[in-house]
């Protein structure tokens, strides 16, 4: 099929689609070199991009490219598209599921393990986390350890669009799930890298994944961790009626896995899942819209992706670009001349290993090499 993929960052989706044999056209906010390499045409999305402007641009791209189908990537999942097949959850459902306050109430009503969530600080116990009611990647999250950490205006009601959740200690994890709208199949249980210091990430910033999840990361919980998480994630995706590739985020606590949020879209874990299982996530996504679920793949190795964040504002030089292109283990490759602000992503590093320790050590080693190269490019 001829596929148009549009979103804030879509390299991982576009390259998976290309590997599946589809003819890919893409538009995102980066137009990285490896996105260009796996696409038949790319377009840079202007920033900032409001909903109405995004929908207008998507319709313009559709008229120009005449795709067989459109896939809406991160940031644009709630856009309304006309005149072409859309391989996404309906926008109204994506909007509802992405609402963390609505989801917490839904999880509680259905008896799933959830994190107490509220609009008023006095309705949760401290320490707690203030976060956007709708958002992704850990952007805008803040830890509140005591009442004095709250700003005066936050004591009665949080700022518009913000919520507060109980803070729980544990290991971040996720389950990648393919749904048909009625049934679902977990295809991977993953460790999440959140606020990872060796990539330069802030406290709650999404930093990558390691797949599959290693059970020993939750030392105090004696249950069958991966099967239980897969079962809960499948039940949630099926009951919500989600279609295609979806993700359920968990926190592995002393009392077991607790659901953090549901992502009704492709997840950042796609690279690690495909490297670990050898299966194509995009094709499984497409097949699900025809009611076909994949077999539950068995991991062949441990794979990881880590996102390096800039320690300071930098401009990507030609020598650095050439150095990066020569490394098969770097992806999301910025163009020469790109201006990257402090704390923004520079590129992603990939690694595989026989076990978690080997994959993690290689991720850390390669990330350090990339960081050194960005600092010495001048």
N, C-alpha and C positions, 0 to 999 in steps of 0.2 A: 504493500500500500504506500501511497504518498501521504506522509504524515507531517502536519505542522505542529510544532511544539513551542509553546510560549509561556514564559514565566520569569521570575526574578533571576534564577540561575538554573539552567536546564542541561548542562553538559552531560551529567550522568544519565539522564533520561534519553537524550538524543543519541549518545554513543551506544546505549543498550539497544535502542530501536534500530540503529544502523547494523549492529552485529546480528540482529534478528532478520536482516535482509530487507528492511523497509527503506524507502527513499525519503530522506529526512530534510525538512526545512525548519529552521529554528530562529527564535527571537528571544534575547534575554538582555540583562543589564551589563554583561561582561564581554560577550563574544570572544571567549578565550580561544587560543590557537587550536586546542584539541577539539573544541566544539566545531570550529571551522573544518577541521580535518575529517570529521565524521558526518558532515552535513553537505547537502547539495546547494545550500544557500543560507546565509545568516543575516540577521538584522539587529542592530543595537537598539534596545528599548530606552526611550528618554526617561530621565529621573528628575524630580519625583513623578510618579505615575498614579493619578487618581483612577477610581473605578470606571467612570464614564469615558475618560480618555483611553483607558486600556481596552475597553470593549470596542470603541471606535477603531482603534489601531488593529485589533484582532480581525475585525470585519474587513478592513482594508487589505490585510495580509491574505485573508481567505479569497477575496476577489482576485488578487494578483496571482496566487499560487494554485488555486483550485484543488485543494487537498482532498483526499478521500476521507480523512478524519483529522480532528484537532485534539491535542492533549494539552491541558492547562497545567502548568507547573507551579512551583512555589510562589505564593503571593497573588496568584490570579485564579485560584480554584473556584472562587465565587462569581467569576465573570459569566455573563450570559451571552451565548453564541448562537447565531441563527444560520440556517441554510446549509449545515454540514453536520455530519456525525461527530459527536463529542464523546471521547473516551474518558469520562470523568464522572464522579458522583454528581447528582443534580446540584446546582449552586445553592439552593435553599437548604439542602441537607448538609452540604459542606459547611455552610455558615453556622448551622445549628450545632453540629458536632465539634466544630472548632471553638465554640464558646465554652470556656473552661468552667464557668459557673453553671451553665445549663448541664454540662456533662457530669459534673460532680453530683448534682441532684439526680440525674438519670441513673448514674451508677449506684447511688444509695437506694433508690427505689427498686432497682433490679437485684439488689443484694450482692453486688460486686464490691471487692475491696477498693476503697476510695480514700482521698485525702479531704478532710473537712475544709470547705471553701466558702468564703463570704465576701460581702461588699463592705461590711463594717468590722473594724479591727477587734471590737469587744466580743465578736462572735467566734473567734478562734483563740487558741492558747498560744502564748509566746514561748520559745522563739517561733517566728513565722516568716513566710516569704510573700512579699508584695510583687505582683507580676501583672502584665497586661492580660485583660480578660480574653483577648484574641491576639495571638502572636506566636512566633516560632523561634527556635534557635537559642532560647534563653535570653534574648535581648530585652532589656528593660526590667529584669528581675532584681530584687533587692532583699537581703536578709535583714530581718528586724529581730534583734535579740531581746530587747527590753522596751518598755513603753516610751522611754525617753528618746529612743531612736526614731520614733515617729515625728514627723513635722506637725506643728500645731493644727494645720488644716486637715491632716490625715486622721486626727484623733476621733472625730465624729464620723466622717465618711471619707472613703478614699477618693483620689482624683478620678475624674470620669474615665471609664474604660479600664480601671484597675480593679484587681481583686486581691484578697489575702488568703493564704493557705497555711495550715499547720506545717511546721518544718519537721521532716522526718529524716533520721539518719539512715543511710543505706547506699547501695550500689545502683547507679542508673543502668537500666537495661531496656530492651525493646523486643517486640515480636513483629516480624514482617508477615503480613497475611494477605492472601488473595481471596476476594469475595465475589460471589455471583449475584448478590442481592438477597439470596436466600440461604446459601451454604457458604462455607469458607474453609480455607486450608492454610495453616501456618507453614511457611517455607523456611523460616530461620528464627532462632532466638539469639539475640545479640547483646553484647556489652556496649554501653554507650560511654564515650569519653566526654565528660562535662566539666568545664572549668579547668581543663588540664594545663598545669603550669608549664610543662616543657614545650607546649606549642604557643605559649604566650596568651592563653585565653583568660578572660575575666571569670569570676566565680561561678556563674551559671551558664556560660556560653557553650553551646554545642560545639564539640571539637572533633568528632569522628566516631568510628565504631570498630569493634573487634568481633568477628563472627567465626564460630559460634560462641555463645556465652559459656564460660567455664564455671561449673557448679561450685567449686571451692571459693569463689568470690563471695558467697553468702555462707560463711562458716557456722553461724549460729542457727540457721534454719535447716531442719532435718527432713523436710519434705522432698518429693521428687520435683526439683525446681523447674527444669525445662519443660517436661510434659505438662505440669500444672499451669505454667505461664501460657503455653501454646493452647491449652484447653480454654482458659479464660479469654484469651485474645480472640480465638475463633468464635466463642459464644457472643462476645461483644460485637464483633464485626457482623455476624449473622443477624443478631437482634436489631442492630442499627440499620440493616439492609444496605450495607455498603458494597460497592462494586469495584473490581480491579485491585490495584495495589494499595494497601492501607497499612498503617503502623499503629501499634498500641505500645505506649511508653509505660514502663514500670519503675518502681523503686524497690529494691530487694532489702526488706527490713527484717528485724528479728522475728516479727510475727508472720513473715512470708511476703510474697510479692504484692505490692499495692499499685493500683492503676494511677498514673499521673495524668495522661491525656491520650486522646486518639487523634491521629493525623489521617484525614480522609484523602490521601494523596501519596505520590511517590516519596520515599524517604531518602535521607542522606546515606543510609546504610546500604544502598543498592550496590555500590562497588564491592564492598566487603562480602555481601551475600553472594554475588555472582562469582567472585574469585574463590570463595569457600566451597560452594556447591557445584560450580560448573554449569549452572542453569541460567537461562536468560529470563530476567524478571519482566522486561517489557513485553515479550511474547506471552508470558503467563497472564499479564495484565490485559492484553488484547483478547486472548482466548476466553477470559472470564466474562467478557461482555457477550459472548456466545453461550454462556452457561457451562463452560468447561473449566474444571479445576485441575491444577497440576498434581502430580504425585508428590508426596512429602519428600523432598530431596535429602540425601544423607551427606553431611559435610565431608569433604575429601581432605581438607586441610584447614588451618586457621589463617584468616586473612584480616587485614586491618587497613583503615584509612584514617589519616590524621590531618587536620587543617592547620596550617601554620598562619598565625596572626602577626601582623607587623608590630615590632617593638617601638617603631617610630615611623613617621611619614617618610615614604621613599618614592622614587621614580624608577621604574624598571628600565635598565639600560640594555643596549643591544648585546653586550657580552654576556650579561646574566641570562637573557632570553636564549641565546645560543647554548649556554651551559645547561639550562633547564631542558631544552628540547632534546639534548643528548642523553637524558636520563629517563629510561622507560618507566621508572617508578614515581614520576611526578605527573600529576594531572591538574586540571583547572589552570592551564598555563597562561599567564598574563602576557599581553602584547608589549613589545618594546615601546617605551614612552608612557606607559600606564602610570598614573599617579595613585598610589595606595596610601590611605590615611592610617595613622596610628590606630591599632586595634582592629583594623579591617583584615579580611583574609588575603593572603599572598598567593598561595597555591596549596594543593593537597599532596600528601605523600602516601604511597601504597606499599604494602609489604605482606608476605605470606610466610608461614613457618609450620613446622611439624606440631607445635603446641603454642599456647598463648605466650609463654615466656620468650620463645624464639621470635614470634611475630612482633611482639611488643618491643623487644630490644632492637630489632631492625627498624621499626617505625621511629623509635627515638634517635637511633644513629643517623638515619636518613634525614629526619627533621633538623637535627643539629647541623648536618652538612648544608642543607638548604638555607638555614638561618645564617650560617657563616658566609655563604655565597652572596646573600642579599646585602650583608654588611660590608663586604669587601669589593663590591662591584665597581666602586669609584676608583 
